[in-house]
Amino acid sequence: TKDMVLKDYSLKNQLLVRWYQGKCQIDAAWCN
């Protein structure tokens, strides 16, 4: 269903945000 797709998308989005934040902490220049 559409709801399941939305949940899956938001979960992937959270993982991406976490990965991005972790990458920023390791390599600040990569984020700027």
A tleap script that builds the chain and sets N, CA, C and O, in Angstrom:
source leaprc.protein.ff14SB
mol = sequence {
  NTHR LYS ASP MET VAL LEU LYS ASP TYR SER
  LEU LYS ASN GLN LEU LEU VAL ARG TRP TYR
  GLN GLY LYS CYS GLN ILE ASP ALA ALA TRP
  CYS CASN
}
set mol.1.N position { 0.827 -1.216 0.000 }
set mol.1.CA position { 0.000 0.000 0.000 }
set mol.1.C position { 0.855 1.258 0.000 }
set mol.1.O position { 2.065 1.203 0.220 }
set mol.2.N position { 0.222 2.365 -0.244 }
set mol.2.CA position { 0.905 3.655 -0.277 }
set mol.2.C position { 1.532 3.970 1.083 }
set mol.2.O position { 2.625 4.530 1.162 }
set mol.3.N position { 0.818 3.599 2.151 }
set mol.3.CA position { 1.295 3.861 3.508 }
set mol.3.C position { 2.602 3.124 3.784 }
set mol.3.O position { 3.519 3.677 4.391 }
set mol.4.N position { 2.680 1.877 3.335 }
set mol.4.CA position { 3.899 1.081 3.543 }
set mol.4.C position { 5.071 1.676 2.777 }
set mol.4.O position { 6.201 1.694 3.266 }
set mol.5.N position { 4.794 2.158 1.582 }
set mol.5.CA position { 5.845 2.780 0.776 }
set mol.5.C position { 6.354 4.036 1.474 }
set mol.5.O position { 7.556 4.299 1.505 }
set mol.6.N position { 5.429 4.803 2.029 }
set mol.6.CA position { 5.793 6.026 2.746 }
set mol.6.C position { 6.664 5.707 3.952 }
set mol.6.O position { 7.657 6.389 4.207 }
set mol.7.N position { 6.290 4.667 4.696 }
set mol.7.CA position { 7.070 4.266 5.873 }
set mol.7.C position { 8.463 3.832 5.463 }
set mol.7.O position { 9.453 4.194 6.099 }
set mol.8.N position { 8.531 3.051 4.391 }
set mol.8.CA position { 9.813 2.571 3.886 }
set mol.8.C position { 10.682 3.747 3.455 }
set mol.8.O position { 11.888 3.768 3.700 }
set mol.9.N position { 10.054 4.718 2.816 }
set mol.9.CA position { 10.788 5.893 2.339 }
set mol.9.C position { 11.334 6.707 3.502 }
set mol.9.O position { 12.487 7.138 3.478 }
set mol.10.N position { 10.498 6.920 4.528 }
set mol.10.CA position { 10.949 7.726 5.661 }
set mol.10.C position { 12.053 7.017 6.432 }
set mol.10.O position { 12.944 7.668 6.978 }
set mol.11.N position { 12.002 5.685 6.482 }
set mol.11.CA position { 13.050 4.916 7.150 }
set mol.11.C position { 14.369 5.079 6.407 }
set mol.11.O position { 15.412 5.299 7.022 }
set mol.12.N position { 14.321 4.971 5.086 }
set mol.12.CA position { 15.529 5.148 4.277 }
set mol.12.C position { 16.058 6.564 4.420 }
set mol.12.O position { 17.268 6.787 4.462 }
set mol.13.N position { 15.142 7.516 4.495 }
set mol.13.CA position { 15.513 8.918 4.622 }
set mol.13.C position { 16.234 9.154 5.946 }
set mol.13.O position { 17.222 9.887 5.996 }
set mol.14.N position { 15.740 8.533 7.022 }
set mol.14.CA position { 16.377 8.662 8.337 }
set mol.14.C position { 17.787 8.097 8.304 }
set mol.14.O position { 18.711 8.683 8.868 }
set mol.15.N position { 17.949 6.962 7.646 }
set mol.15.CA position { 19.272 6.347 7.537 }
set mol.15.C position { 20.214 7.242 6.757 }
set mol.15.O position { 21.387 7.381 7.104 }
set mol.16.N position { 19.691 7.848 5.697 }
set mol.16.CA position { 20.500 8.739 4.870 }
set mol.16.C position { 20.935 9.960 5.671 }
set mol.16.O position { 22.088 10.383 5.590 }
set mol.17.N position { 20.016 10.521 6.440 }
set mol.17.CA position { 20.327 11.687 7.271 }
set mol.17.C position { 21.389 11.328 8.306 }
set mol.17.O position { 22.328 12.092 8.530 }
set mol.18.N position { 21.236 10.162 8.934 }
set mol.18.CA position { 22.208 9.717 9.937 }
set mol.18.C position { 23.576 9.512 9.313 }
set mol.18.O position { 24.594 9.899 9.888 }
set mol.19.N position { 23.598 8.898 8.122 }
set mol.19.CA position { 24.862 8.668 7.419 }
set mol.19.C position { 25.507 10.005 7.075 }
set mol.19.O position { 26.715 10.181 7.236 }
set mol.20.N position { 24.697 10.942 6.601 }
set mol.20.CA position { 25.190 12.261 6.205 }
set mol.20.C position { 25.782 13.004 7.396 }
set mol.20.O position { 26.846 13.614 7.293 }
set mol.21.N position { 25.079 12.948 8.536 }
set mol.21.CA position { 25.574 13.613 9.742 }
set mol.21.C position { 26.874 12.981 10.218 }
set mol.21.O position { 27.792 13.685 10.637 }
set mol.22.N position { 26.955 11.664 10.155 }
set mol.22.CA position { 28.171 10.966 10.551 }
set mol.22.C position { 29.338 11.343 9.650 }
set mol.22.O position { 30.460 11.543 10.117 }
set mol.23.N position { 29.061 11.438 8.353 }
set mol.23.CA position { 30.084 11.819 7.379 }
set mol.23.C position { 30.560 13.244 7.668 }
set mol.23.O position { 31.749 13.540 7.541 }
set mol.24.N position { 29.641 14.121 8.054 }
set mol.24.CA position { 29.984 15.510 8.362 }
set mol.24.C position { 30.910 15.597 9.570 }
set mol.24.O position { 31.840 16.404 9.594 }
set mol.25.N position { 30.646 14.752 10.578 }
set mol.25.CA position { 31.475 14.762 11.776 }
set mol.25.C position { 32.880 14.264 11.459 }
set mol.25.O position { 33.863 14.765 12.005 }
set mol.26.N position { 32.964 13.280 10.577 }
set mol.26.CA position { 34.269 12.720 10.215 }
set mol.26.C position { 35.022 13.662 9.282 }
set mol.26.O position { 36.226 13.868 9.435 }
set mol.27.N position { 34.310 14.228 8.320 }
set mol.27.CA position { 34.955 15.056 7.305 }
set mol.27.C position { 34.116 16.302 7.029 }
set mol.27.O position { 33.288 16.315 6.118 }
set mol.28.N position { 34.334 17.335 7.816 }
set mol.28.CA position { 33.538 18.562 7.715 }
set mol.28.C position { 33.645 19.211 6.337 }
set mol.28.O position { 32.683 19.804 5.849 }
set mol.29.N position { 34.806 19.098 5.719 }
set mol.29.CA position { 35.017 19.711 4.407 }
set mol.29.C position { 34.097 19.096 3.353 }
set mol.29.O position { 33.713 19.762 2.391 }
set mol.30.N position { 33.750 17.827 3.540 }
set mol.30.CA position { 32.898 17.122 2.592 }
set mol.30.C position { 31.497 17.727 2.552 }
set mol.30.O position { 30.803 17.649 1.538 }
set mol.31.N position { 31.091 18.333 3.676 }
set mol.31.CA position { 29.733 18.872 3.787 }
set mol.31.C position { 29.622 20.307 3.296 }
set mol.31.O position { 28.523 20.770 2.991 }
set mol.32.N position { 30.732 21.012 3.217 }
set mol.32.CA position { 30.659 22.419 2.838 }
set mol.32.C position { 30.789 22.626 1.327 }
set mol.32.O position { 30.746 23.761 0.853 }
savepdb mol mol.pdb
quit
